[in-house]
Amino acid sequence: MTRLTIVANIIAKANKIELVKAELLKLIEITRAEAGCINYDLHQDNENPAHFMFYENWETRELWQTHMGNTHLAEYMSATEGAVEQFILNEMTHIA
């Protein structure tokens, strides 16, 4: 199976940018150590600091789904409840 690319766009509420950023940063080290994680890179928009984007690559969709069920993601969701304006996740396949 081909690897899975994830693009996750997170838009924080204007008054919660630093909270969301801090919680997203907590995910990086633990996620990069997970089985199947090829890369897990967080970006912040230069024009709109409320916009964060994760660019991720996983060996398989199954290993990514295991990641999605991990405790640290549940903790992130709890810590940022009500602080995120929008969340869009795209599962993608590299084609060229």
C-alpha positions, 0 to 999 in steps of 0.5 A: 500500500502507498503511504498516506499523506495528511494535511490538517488545517486548524483555524484557532479563534482569534483570542485562543491562538497561543493556547492552540499553538502550545497544545499543537506543539505538545503533539509533535515529539510524541507523534514523531516517535509513533510507529509508521510516522514518516514526518509530522510537520507543523506550520503557521500561516505568515499572514494569518497567525490563527491558521495552523497546518500539519503536513504528515506522512504515514507508512499506512492508513492503519498506522495513522488511524492508530495515531488518531486514537491515541491518548495525546490527541484526546488530551489535545481535543480536551485542552482546545475545546471551544478554541478552534474555529475550523478544522479540515483534514484531508487524506491524500495520496502522493501521485508525482 
